[in-house]
Amino acid sequence: MPRSVNSVASRARRKKVMKQAKGFFARRKNVWTVAKNAVEKAMEYAYRGRKEKKRSFRSLWIMRINAGAREYGMTYSQFMGAMKKNNIELNRKVLADLAMNHPEAFKAIVDQIKK
């Protein structure tokens, strides 16, 4: 019995990888083995980057809350501790937005927790 090779699927798989490598530099875009390795590495970076993005945004929010709290004589940790004690459940994303774009609302929160 002759050997059967599914060349249609193989070619489709290679085409998919080569399409993902479009825009890469030099042989990374047009040589199969190099492109395959480059795409695999790019996918690893993309996966890791999605996790890092969450970390960096949380860090940014904390910086903004800290800057807003310091205007009213509190540190970030004092501010967050007082928030928990007063059962005010606003997440860091919302607090950072208030501190940046709505300082009067942020001041109202600070006044509320200072009582």
C-alpha positions, 0 to 999 in steps of 0.5 A: 500500500502506498504511503499517504501524505496529507500535503494539503494540511501540511501546506495550510499549517505552513501558510498559517505560520508564514502569514503570522511571520509577515512583517518580520525582518530578513529570513524570519519572514520567508524561510520556513524553519527560521520563520517557525522559530520566530513566530513561536518566540513571538507567541511566547513574548505575547503571552508573557506580555499579556501578564506583564500588562496587568502588572504595569497597569496596577503599578500605574494605578498605585502611583496615581493613588499615592500622588493623589493621597499625598496631596492631602497628607496621607501615604498610599498605605495609610489611604488604602488602610483607611479605605478598608477600615471604612468599608469603602470598596472602590478598586484601584482602577477607579481610585486612580481615575478619580485622583487624575481626572476628578480631584474633587471626588477624590477629595470627598473620599479622603474627607470621608475616611479622615472622619 
